[in-house]
Amino acid sequence: MRLPPIVNQTMNTASSRATSTSMKNQTMAKLLPKVASAAAVAVCVSCSTLPQPIPQPTLPPVVTTENGRALLQPVAFQALPGWADDTLADAWPALTASCAALIAHAATAVIWHEPCAVASAIDPRDAAAVRAFFEQHFTAYQALAPDGQDTGLVTGYYEPLLNGSRVRSARNRYPLYAPPDDLLTIDLAELYPELKDRRLRGRVEGGRVVPYWPRADIDAGRAPLAGKELVFVDDPVDAFFLQIQGSGRVLLAEGGVMRVGYADQNGQPFRSIARVLIDRGDLAPEGASMQAIKQWARQHSDALPALLDENPSYVFFREVAPDPAAAIDGPLGALGVPLAAGRAIAVDPRSIPLGAPVFLATTWPLSTRPLNRLVLAQDTGGAIRGPLRVDFFWGFGEDAALEAGRMKQAARLWLIWPKDAPLPR
């Protein structure tokens, strides 16, 4: 998990991710042989959110290798479905944001300096010039699973709006916390380079590293979080789903809007409450949307705390100051740039490099209407694992929530990569 950018703690809201959130936390049981020499640990840690999508027979399974990398097959731009019809200039602000982040780091600047320099001289209002830019300076590669499969899964996420206050009250009494002081993070790459980006989370108790408090204990006040309250909101379900989305805005009772973003996670595994409700027979699989879960919560308020405790994963936040000069008014993704509604996706960065343009071919939620467009890979998510798995950012507000909550479509992907540059490894 990266800081400070907020991260999409992705879950399939149609089967209620984020967050999220998120990158490559591993269960201590799997990694114990590698870290035993560093600490005798019994931490139960996993991806910060690893909700599983509800099985849907009409969608082919995503087959991945252990490292999750995609096979990349070069194709002509004309072979991309809808390429000629997409308004590519709509993705230009997102591309510009990616360029700013990519050329700021030596490792990526080598690949992106030339195409980004060319892009800076192009007028995005010139549709022909924008199209020629991609076709002349990039190559399209279809992303395939290791077995050659070309179709995967796309879900959606969004930036929610909550109601709250900086001061606890009878109405606003559900806190969003900053990371606690006793949360211990072990960066395994410092011990074992082959475990790059792998982190464990826990706490020290009696000289031992133990798992950090799960959600039930945090909500019961057992974790030392006094004084770490960022803001108090009026709805525990909204607070729960904010943790899944990874970022959002809070309309303050005293006036103004507070933006919050992902800061850290307790290291406990994610368990989908949608799956709990389905397994209990309270919701049908085809109707287990985020909206349906919220309706169930309103009808079963007494049983709600126990349901939320079924998911031990817990996300901590930080306040995010918006940049008034930013061309995009969106939350920061894993790349550290604002996400543009409808033009940003979360990916597995082992297969699709962060910052890269991607052409996505799918359909609008609950329909067969084509949704084919150029997007930018600018975020990651806990449930976004494998070469053919992405999460589509719908933006902010209720309309975005509606589309994100019901999106679960088949999808094909093409990586748009700088011409003659070495392919990602």
Rosetta blueprint (number, residue, H / E / L):
1 M L
2 R L
3 L L
4 P L
5 P L
6 I L
7 V L
8 N L
9 Q E
10 T L
11 M L
12 N L
13 T H
14 A H
15 S H
16 S L
17 R L
18 A L
19 T L
20 S E
21 T L
22 S L
23 M L
24 K L
25 N L
26 Q L
27 T L
28 M H
29 A H
30 K H
31 L H
32 L H
33 P H
34 K H
35 V H
36 A L
37 S L
38 A L
39 A L
40 A L
41 V E
42 A L
43 V L
44 C L
45 V L
46 S L
47 C L
48 S L
49 T L
50 L L
51 P L
52 Q L
53 P L
54 I L
55 P L
56 Q L
57 P L
58 T L
59 L L
60 P L
61 P L
62 V L
63 V L
64 T L
65 T L
66 E L
67 N L
68 G L
69 R L
70 A L
71 L E
72 L E
73 Q E
74 P E
75 V E
76 A L
77 F H
78 Q H
79 A H
80 L L
81 P L
82 G L
83 W L
84 A L
85 D L
86 D L
87 T L
88 L H
89 A H
90 D H
91 A H
92 W H
93 P H
94 A H
95 L H
96 T H
97 A H
98 S H
99 C H
100 A H
101 A H
102 L H
103 I L
104 A L
105 H L
106 A H
107 A H
108 T H
109 A H
110 V H
111 I H
112 W H
113 H H
114 E H
115 P H
116 C H
117 A H
118 V H
119 A H
120 S H
121 A L
122 I L
123 D L
124 P L
125 R L
126 D L
127 A H
128 A H
129 A H
130 V H
131 R H
132 A H
133 F H
134 F H
135 E H
136 Q H
137 H H
138 F E
139 T E
140 A E
141 Y E
142 Q E
143 A E
144 L E
145 A L
146 P L
147 D L
148 G L
149 Q L
150 D L
151 T L
152 G E
153 L E
154 V E
155 T E
156 G E
157 Y E
158 Y E
159 E E
160 P L
161 L E
162 L E
163 N E
164 G E
165 S E
166 R L
167 V L
168 R L
169 S L
170 A L
171 R L
172 N L
173 R L
174 Y E
175 P E
176 L E
177 Y E
178 A L
179 P L
180 P L
181 D L
182 D L
183 L L
184 L E
185 T E
186 I E
187 D E
188 L H
189 A H
190 E H
191 L L
192 Y L
193 P H
194 E H
195 L H
196 K L
197 D L
198 R L
199 R E
200 L E
201 R E
202 G E
203 R E
204 V E
205 E E
206 G L
207 G L
208 R E
209 V E
210 V E
211 P L
212 Y L
213 W L
214 P L
215 R H
216 A H
217 D H
218 I H
219 D H
220 A L
221 G L
222 R L
223 A L
224 P L
225 L L
226 A L
227 G L
228 K L
229 E E
230 L E
231 V E
232 F E
233 V E
234 D L
235 D L
236 P H
237 V H
238 D H
239 A H
240 F H
241 F H
242 L H
243 Q H
244 I H
245 Q H
246 G L
247 S E
248 G E
249 R E
250 V E
251 L E
252 L E
253 A L
254 E L
255 G L
256 G L
257 V E
258 M E
259 R E
260 V E
261 G E
262 Y E
263 A E
264 D E
265 Q E
266 N L
267 G L
268 Q L
269 P L
270 F L
271 R L
272 S L
273 I H
274 A H
275 R H
276 V H
277 L H
278 I H
279 D H
280 R H
281 G L
282 D L
283 L L
284 A L
285 P H
286 E H
287 G H
288 A L
289 S L
290 M H
291 Q H
292 A H
293 I H
294 K H
295 Q H
296 W H
297 A H
298 R H
299 Q H
300 H L
301 S L
302 D L
303 A L
304 L H
305 P H
306 A H
307 L H
308 L H
309 D H
310 E L
311 N L
312 P L
313 S L
314 Y L
315 V E
316 F E
317 F E
318 R E
319 E E
320 V E
321 A L
322 P L
323 D L
324 P L
325 A L
326 A L
327 A L
328 I L
329 D L
330 G L
331 P L
332 L E
333 G L
334 A L
335 L L
336 G L
337 V L
338 P E
339 L L
340 A L
341 A L
342 G L
343 R L
344 A E
345 I E
346 A E
347 V L
348 D L
349 P L
350 R L
351 S L
352 I L
353 P L
354 L L
355 G L
356 A L
357 P E
358 V E
359 F E
360 L E
361 A E
362 T E
363 T E
364 W L
365 P L
366 L L
367 S L
368 T L
369 R L
370 P E
371 L E
372 N E
373 R E
374 L E
375 V E
376 L E
377 A E
378 Q E
379 D E
380 T L
381 G L
382 G L
383 A L
384 I L
385 R L
386 G L
387 P L
388 L L
389 R E
390 V E
391 D E
392 F E
393 F E
394 W E
395 G E
396 F E
397 G L
398 E H
399 D H
400 A H
401 A H
402 L H
403 E H
404 A H
405 G H
406 R H
407 M L
408 K E
409 Q E
410 A E
411 A E
412 R E
413 L E
414 W E
415 L E
416 I E
417 W E
418 P E
419 K L
420 D L
421 A L
422 P L
423 L L
424 P L
425 R L
